[in-house]
Amino acid sequence: MIYDIAGLRILIQNRCKYTEMFCKAYLSDDQTSPYDISATVTNEEFYEEKKASSQFSDGYIENICLYRAICRQMPVLNRMLLHAAVLEYEGNGYAFLGRSGTGKSTHTGLWLKHLEGSKIVNGDKPILQSTEQGFIAYGTPWMGKEGLGCNSSAPLKGLCFLEQAKENSITRLTPAEAASRIFVQILFPEDEKNAARTLELTDKLVTETPAYLLKCNISKEAVKTSFEAMTGKPYSPKN
């Protein structure tokens, strides 16, 4: 079946029914026009993943491999996978990044709670597209264990790296400082052409997109700190 994901037509050749249900919100109405890329999973890839994820169903394992196959082809099409949660507020996207346990889900949840009109584009694995006007963040069916996200997109206006702290503070990062933090959040393809393009896109991302380091606790004040720095607007909570 062909799916519309990240502005592309993608033919997904799955064997298990799991992926059809998983991706149904992205199913293309046009199943006959040419597609941009295709994804399938070899037996070798499937069984290698199954060794590492034996507790999961075959459909789930195939689904993981399919997304990896899709993302490895993205860079030459000016797109890349970023491990982050992307929120949309007033039509603009803001990406929150951090290692597991740094409070990414908690902080984005606070935005949803306290900022009227905010929504999650993708809670874990959005795709970013480089354009002449900047980067666009796309929702995808792959949204992390919480399953938070939607079939939408937003121009990316900020990157926010999270660290836990007792007091809230935020600082603007240089492109070099942002680059040193972002590489662990990116999938690098194995083939040379796509790997090289991933490096180029990453450099463009940290050069063009304002990046911040947010040291925060679990409070409404943390939302105010990140919101005002990233949007340049006064914080006006809904409660």
C-alpha positions as YAML, in Angstrom:
chain: A
units: angstrom
residues:
- id: 1
  name: MET
  ca: [0.00, 0.00, 0.00]
- id: 2
  name: ILE
  ca: [1.07, 3.61, -0.62]
- id: 3
  name: TYR
  ca: [1.12, 6.06, 2.28]
- id: 4
  name: ASP
  ca: [1.53, 9.85, 2.37]
- id: 5
  name: ILE
  ca: [4.25, 10.48, 4.96]
- id: 6
  name: ALA
  ca: [6.43, 13.59, 5.35]
- id: 7
  name: GLY
  ca: [5.33, 14.99, 2.01]
- id: 8
  name: LEU
  ca: [6.31, 11.80, 0.17]
- id: 9
  name: ARG
  ca: [4.49, 8.89, -1.39]
- id: 10
  name: ILE
  ca: [5.88, 5.76, 0.23]
- id: 11
  name: LEU
  ca: [5.16, 2.21, -0.85]
- id: 12
  name: ILE
  ca: [5.28, -0.04, 2.22]
- id: 13
  name: GLN
  ca: [5.56, -3.72, 1.38]
- id: 14
  name: ASN
  ca: [4.62, -5.38, 4.64]
- id: 15
  name: ARG
  ca: [3.79, -9.00, 5.26]
- id: 16
  name: CYS
  ca: [2.07, -8.63, 8.63]
- id: 17
  name: LYS
  ca: [-1.28, -6.85, 9.03]
- id: 18
  name: TYR
  ca: [0.04, -4.85, 11.97]
- id: 19
  name: THR
  ca: [1.55, -2.11, 9.80]
- id: 20
  name: GLU
  ca: [-1.66, -1.58, 7.83]
- id: 21
  name: MET
  ca: [-3.53, -0.76, 11.01]
- id: 22
  name: PHE
  ca: [-0.61, 1.18, 12.43]
- id: 23
  name: CYS
  ca: [-0.33, 3.48, 9.38]
- id: 24
  name: LYS
  ca: [-4.01, 3.72, 8.40]
- id: 25
  name: ALA
  ca: [-4.25, 7.48, 9.14]
- id: 26
  name: TYR
  ca: [-1.58, 8.05, 6.48]
- id: 27
  name: LEU
  ca: [-2.99, 5.80, 3.76]
- id: 28
  name: SER
  ca: [-2.97, 7.61, 0.41]
- id: 29
  name: ASP
  ca: [-6.21, 8.10, -1.48]
- id: 30
  name: ASP
  ca: [-4.16, 7.62, -4.66]
- id: 31
  name: GLN
  ca: [-2.86, 4.07, -4.93]
- id: 32
  name: THR
  ca: [-1.96, 4.21, -8.64]
- id: 33
  name: SER
  ca: [0.38, 7.20, -9.19]
- id: 34
  name: PRO
  ca: [4.17, 6.69, -8.89]
- id: 35
  name: TYR
  ca: [5.69, 6.57, -5.42]
- id: 36
  name: ASP
  ca: [8.88, 8.27, -4.21]
- id: 37
  name: ILE
  ca: [10.43, 5.43, -2.22]
- id: 38
  name: SER
  ca: [9.54, 1.91, -1.16]
- id: 39
  name: ALA
  ca: [10.28, -0.05, 1.98]
- id: 40
  name: THR
  ca: [10.45, -3.75, 2.63]
- id: 41
  name: VAL
  ca: [12.13, -6.00, 5.19]
- id: 42
  name: THR
  ca: [14.43, -8.88, 4.32]
- id: 43
  name: ASN
  ca: [14.34, -12.11, 6.30]
- id: 44
  name: GLU
  ca: [17.84, -11.35, 7.57]
- id: 45
  name: GLU
  ca: [16.79, -7.92, 8.89]
- id: 46
  name: PHE
  ca: [13.65, -9.34, 10.46]
- id: 47
  name: TYR
  ca: [15.36, -12.14, 12.34]
- id: 48
  name: GLU
  ca: [18.19, -9.90, 13.47]
- id: 49
  name: GLU
  ca: [15.66, -7.51, 15.01]
- id: 50
  name: LYS
  ca: [13.70, -10.43, 16.48]
- id: 51
  name: LYS
  ca: [16.80, -11.54, 18.40]
- id: 52
  name: ALA
  ca: [16.94, -8.13, 20.08]
- id: 53
  name: SER
  ca: [13.16, -7.77, 20.54]
- id: 54
  name: SER
  ca: [11.92, -11.30, 21.10]
- id: 55
  name: GLN
  ca: [9.22, -10.11, 23.52]
- id: 56
  name: PHE
  ca: [7.34, -8.33, 20.73]
- id: 57
  name: SER
  ca: [5.03, -9.67, 18.03]
- id: 58
  name: ASP
  ca: [6.22, -10.34, 14.49]
- id: 59
  name: GLY
  ca: [4.07, -7.47, 13.24]
- id: 60
  name: TYR
  ca: [5.63, -5.03, 15.68]
- id: 61
  name: ILE
  ca: [9.14, -6.18, 14.79]
- id: 62
  name: GLU
  ca: [8.49, -5.87, 11.05]
- id: 63
  name: ASN
  ca: [7.06, -2.40, 11.68]
- id: 64
  name: ILE
  ca: [10.27, -1.27, 13.42]
- id: 65
  name: CYS
  ca: [12.35, -2.54, 10.51]
- id: 66
  name: LEU
  ca: [10.11, -0.84, 7.95]
- id: 67
  name: TYR
  ca: [10.47, 2.59, 9.56]
- id: 68
  name: ARG
  ca: [14.22, 2.14, 9.73]
- id: 69
  name: ALA
  ca: [14.22, 1.26, 6.02]
- id: 70
  name: ILE
  ca: [12.16, 4.36, 5.24]
- id: 71
  name: CYS
  ca: [14.32, 6.72, 7.28]
- id: 72
  name: ARG
  ca: [17.57, 5.44, 5.78]
- id: 73
  name: GLN
  ca: [16.34, 6.64, 2.37]
- id: 74
  name: MET
  ca: [15.17, 10.06, 3.54]
- id: 75
  name: PRO
  ca: [18.36, 12.18, 3.51]
- id: 76
  name: VAL
  ca: [18.81, 12.31, -0.29]
- id: 77
  name: LEU
  ca: [15.23, 13.59, -0.35]
- id: 78
  name: ASN
  ca: [16.20, 16.39, 2.07]
- id: 79
  name: ARG
  ca: [14.61, 14.70, 5.07]
- id: 80
  name: MET
  ca: [15.87, 13.12, 8.28]
- id: 81
  name: LEU
  ca: [14.58, 11.34, 11.35]
- id: 82
  name: LEU
  ca: [15.01, 13.24, 14.62]
- id: 83
  name: HIS
  ca: [14.44, 11.57, 17.97]
- id: 84
  name: ALA
  ca: [12.42, 14.34, 19.63]
- id: 85
  name: ALA
  ca: [8.95, 15.44, 20.66]
- id: 86
  name: VAL
  ca: [7.57, 18.19, 18.43]
- id: 87
  name: LEU
  ca: [4.82, 20.49, 19.67]
- id: 88
  name: GLU
  ca: [2.85, 22.93, 17.56]
- id: 89
  name: TYR
  ca: [1.72, 26.26, 18.95]
- id: 90
  name: GLU
  ca: [0.04, 28.93, 16.82]
- id: 91
  name: GLY
  ca: [1.17, 27.22, 13.63]
- id: 92
  name: ASN
  ca: [4.85, 26.83, 14.57]
- id: 93
  name: GLY
  ca: [6.74, 23.73, 15.68]
- id: 94
  name: TYR
  ca: [9.12, 23.38, 18.63]
- id: 95
  name: ALA
  ca: [11.25, 20.28, 19.17]
- id: 96
  name: PHE
  ca: [12.17, 19.01, 22.63]
- id: 97
  name: LEU
  ca: [15.14, 16.67, 22.85]
- id: 98
  name: GLY
  ca: [16.90, 14.74, 25.56]
- id: 99
  name: ARG
  ca: [18.14, 11.36, 26.60]
- id: 100
  name: SER
  ca: [15.63, 8.94, 28.08]
- id: 101
  name: GLY
  ca: [14.62, 10.07, 31.55]
- id: 102
  name: THR
  ca: [15.32, 13.77, 31.08]
- id: 103
  name: GLY
  ca: [11.63, 14.68, 31.20]
- id: 104
  name: LYS
  ca: [10.82, 15.20, 27.53]
- id: 105
  name: SER
  ca: [7.35, 13.68, 27.83]
- id: 106
  name: THR
  ca: [6.70, 15.47, 31.10]
- id: 107
  name: HIS
  ca: [7.66, 18.89, 29.75]
- id: 108
  name: THR
  ca: [5.66, 18.55, 26.55]
- id: 109
  name: GLY
  ca: [2.74, 17.39, 28.67]
- id: 110
  name: LEU
  ca: [3.00, 20.62, 30.66]
- id: 111
  name: TRP
  ca: [2.81, 22.65, 27.46]
- id: 112
  name: LEU
  ca: [-0.38, 20.80, 26.52]
- id: 113
  name: LYS
  ca: [-1.82, 21.37, 29.98]
- id: 114
  name: HIS
  ca: [-1.04, 25.06, 30.33]
- id: 115
  name: LEU
  ca: [-1.00, 26.48, 26.79]
- id: 116
  name: GLU
  ca: [-4.31, 26.75, 24.98]
- id: 117
  name: GLY
  ca: [-4.10, 25.53, 21.39]
- id: 118
  name: SER
  ca: [-0.86, 23.58, 21.71]
- id: 119
  name: LYS
  ca: [-0.77, 20.06, 20.27]
- id: 120
  name: ILE
  ca: [1.74, 17.30, 19.68]
- id: 121
  name: VAL
  ca: [2.80, 16.75, 16.07]
- id: 122
  name: ASN
  ca: [4.88, 13.72, 17.05]
- id: 123
  name: GLY
  ca: [5.91, 12.55, 20.48]
- id: 124
  name: ASP
  ca: [9.08, 10.68, 19.60]
- id: 125
  name: LYS
  ca: [10.11, 10.15, 15.97]
- id: 126
  name: PRO
  ca: [9.17, 13.05, 13.66]
- id: 127
  name: ILE
  ca: [10.71, 13.53, 10.23]
- id: 128
  name: LEU
  ca: [12.23, 16.90, 9.38]
- id: 129
  name: GLN
  ca: [12.35, 18.27, 5.84]
- id: 130
  name: SER
  ca: [14.83, 20.92, 4.76]
- id: 131
  name: THR
  ca: [13.33, 23.65, 2.56]
- id: 132
  name: GLU
  ca: [14.47, 27.06, 1.37]
- id: 133
  name: GLN
  ca: [12.34, 28.62, 4.12]
- id: 134
  name: GLY
  ca: [13.75, 26.39, 6.89]
- id: 135
  name: PHE
  ca: [12.83, 23.00, 8.31]
- id: 136
  name: ILE
  ca: [9.37, 21.48, 8.46]
- id: 137
  name: ALA
  ca: [8.51, 18.91, 11.15]
- id: 138
  name: TYR
  ca: [6.12, 16.15, 10.11]
- id: 139
  name: GLY
  ca: [4.04, 13.79, 12.14]
- id: 140
  name: THR
  ca: [4.47, 10.11, 11.33]
- id: 141
  name: PRO
  ca: [2.69, 6.92, 12.40]
- id: 142
  name: TRP
  ca: [5.73, 6.18, 14.59]
- id: 143
  name: MET
  ca: [5.09, 8.25, 17.72]
- id: 144
  name: GLY
  ca: [6.78, 6.44, 20.60]
- id: 145
  name: LYS
  ca: [5.33, 4.34, 23.39]
- id: 146
  name: GLU
  ca: [2.79, 6.99, 24.43]
- id: 147
  name: GLY
  ca: [1.39, 7.12, 20.88]
- id: 148
  name: LEU
  ca: [1.08, 10.90, 20.90]
- id: 149
  name: GLY
  ca: [0.90, 12.75, 17.61]
- id: 150
  name: CYS
  ca: [-1.17, 13.42, 14.51]
- id: 151
  name: ASN
  ca: [-0.98, 13.56, 10.73]
- id: 152
  name: SER
  ca: [0.15, 17.18, 10.47]
- id: 153
  name: SER
  ca: [3.20, 19.37, 9.95]
- id: 154
  name: ALA
  ca: [4.60, 22.66, 11.18]
- id: 155
  name: PRO
  ca: [7.58, 24.91, 10.38]
- id: 156
  name: LEU
  ca: [10.26, 24.20, 12.97]
- id: 157
  name: LYS
  ca: [11.14, 27.33, 14.93]
- id: 158
  name: GLY
  ca: [13.22, 25.97, 17.81]
- id: 159
  name: LEU
  ca: [15.22, 23.10, 19.28]
- id: 160
  name: CYS
  ca: [15.15, 22.71, 23.05]
- id: 161
  name: PHE
  ca: [17.52, 20.29, 24.80]
- id: 162
  name: LEU
  ca: [16.32, 19.27, 28.25]
- id: 163
  name: GLU
  ca: [18.22, 18.64, 31.46]
- id: 164
  name: GLN
  ca: [16.71, 18.03, 34.88]
- id: 165
  name: ALA
  ca: [17.41, 20.69, 37.51]
- id: 166
  name: LYS
  ca: [15.92, 22.09, 40.70]
- id: 167
  name: GLU
  ca: [15.69, 25.60, 39.24]
- id: 168
  name: ASN
  ca: [14.51, 26.62, 35.80]
- id: 169
  name: SER
  ca: [16.87, 28.37, 33.39]
- id: 170
  name: ILE
  ca: [17.37, 28.54, 29.63]
- id: 171
  name: THR
  ca: [20.36, 29.54, 27.52]
- id: 172
  name: ARG
  ca: [20.81, 29.96, 23.77]
- id: 173
  name: LEU
  ca: [23.26, 27.46, 22.28]
- id: 174
  name: THR
  ca: [25.72, 28.11, 19.49]
- id: 175
  name: PRO
  ca: [25.43, 25.89, 16.41]
- id: 176
  name: ALA
  ca: [28.53, 23.98, 17.56]
- id: 177
  name: GLU
  ca: [27.03, 23.40, 21.02]
- id: 178
  name: ALA
  ca: [23.75, 22.26, 19.50]
- id: 179
  name: ALA
  ca: [25.57, 19.93, 17.10]
- id: 180
  name: SER
  ca: [27.44, 18.24, 19.96]
- id: 181
  name: ARG
  ca: [24.11, 17.41, 21.59]
- id: 182
  name: ILE
  ca: [22.01, 16.52, 18.57]
- id: 183
  name: PHE
  ca: [24.04, 13.72, 16.99]
- id: 184
  name: VAL
  ca: [22.82, 11.14, 19.50]
- id: 185
  name: GLN
  ca: [19.24, 11.97, 18.46]
- id: 186
  name: ILE
  ca: [19.74, 11.22, 14.75]
- id: 187
  name: LEU
  ca: [19.61, 8.01, 12.72]
- id: 188
  name: PHE
  ca: [22.64, 7.72, 10.43]
- id: 189
  name: PRO
  ca: [22.11, 5.55, 7.33]
- id: 190
  name: GLU
  ca: [24.71, 2.93, 6.51]
- id: 191
  name: ASP
  ca: [25.22, 3.88, 2.87]
- id: 192
  name: GLU
  ca: [27.75, 6.61, 2.17]
- id: 193
  name: LYS
  ca: [25.52, 8.91, 0.13]
- id: 194
  name: ASN
  ca: [22.70, 9.13, 2.66]
- id: 195
  name: ALA
  ca: [25.12, 9.30, 5.60]
- id: 196
  name: ALA
  ca: [26.94, 12.26, 4.02]
- id: 197
  name: ARG
  ca: [23.66, 14.00, 3.31]
- id: 198
  name: THR
  ca: [22.57, 13.44, 6.93]
- id: 199
  name: LEU
  ca: [25.65, 15.32, 8.10]
- id: 200
  name: GLU
  ca: [24.84, 18.18, 5.73]
- id: 201
  name: LEU
  ca: [21.24, 18.34, 6.91]
- id: 202
  name: THR
  ca: [22.29, 18.25, 10.56]
- id: 203
  name: ASP
  ca: [24.70, 21.13, 10.02]
- id: 204
  name: LYS
  ca: [21.94, 23.08, 8.26]
- id: 205
  name: LEU
  ca: [19.49, 22.31, 11.06]
- id: 206
  name: VAL
  ca: [21.67, 23.62, 13.90]
- id: 207
  name: THR
  ca: [22.81, 26.60, 11.83]
- id: 208
  name: GLU
  ca: [19.34, 27.75, 10.78]
- id: 209
  name: THR
  ca: [17.22, 26.76, 13.78]
- id: 210
  name: PRO
  ca: [17.55, 28.50, 17.15]
- id: 211
  name: ALA
  ca: [18.64, 26.00, 19.80]
- id: 212
  name: TYR
  ca: [18.40, 26.22, 23.58]
- id: 213
  name: LEU
  ca: [19.43, 24.32, 26.69]
- id: 214
  name: LEU
  ca: [16.60, 24.18, 29.20]
- id: 215
  name: LYS
  ca: [17.42, 23.14, 32.74]
- id: 216
  name: CYS
  ca: [14.07, 22.52, 34.35]
- id: 217
  name: ASN
  ca: [11.90, 20.96, 37.01]
- id: 218
  name: ILE
  ca: [8.31, 19.74, 36.75]
- id: 219
  name: SER
  ca: [6.40, 23.00, 37.14]
- id: 220
  name: LYS
  ca: [4.35, 25.59, 35.31]
- id: 221
  name: GLU
  ca: [7.34, 27.91, 35.67]
- id: 222
  name: ALA
  ca: [9.34, 25.54, 33.46]
- id: 223
  name: VAL
  ca: [6.79, 26.03, 30.69]
- id: 224
  name: LYS
  ca: [7.01, 29.80, 31.06]
- id: 225
  name: THR
  ca: [10.80, 29.63, 30.82]
- id: 226
  name: SER
  ca: [10.90, 27.59, 27.61]
- id: 227
  name: PHE
  ca: [7.86, 29.21, 26.02]
- id: 228
  name: GLU
  ca: [9.01, 32.81, 26.34]
- id: 229
  name: ALA
  ca: [12.55, 32.09, 25.16]
- id: 230
  name: MET
  ca: [11.49, 30.05, 22.14]
- id: 231
  name: THR
  ca: [8.47, 32.04, 20.97]
- id: 232
  name: GLY
  ca: [9.45, 35.55, 22.08]
- id: 233
  name: LYS
  ca: [5.92, 35.98, 23.42]
- id: 234
  name: PRO
  ca: [4.65, 36.57, 26.97]
- id: 235
  name: TYR
  ca: [3.43, 33.46, 28.71]
- id: 236
  name: SER
  ca: [-0.35, 33.34, 29.11]
- id: 237
  name: PRO
  ca: [-1.42, 30.02, 30.67]
- id: 238
  name: LYS
  ca: [-4.93, 28.71, 30.24]
- id: 239
  name: ASN
  ca: [-5.21, 27.91, 33.97]
...
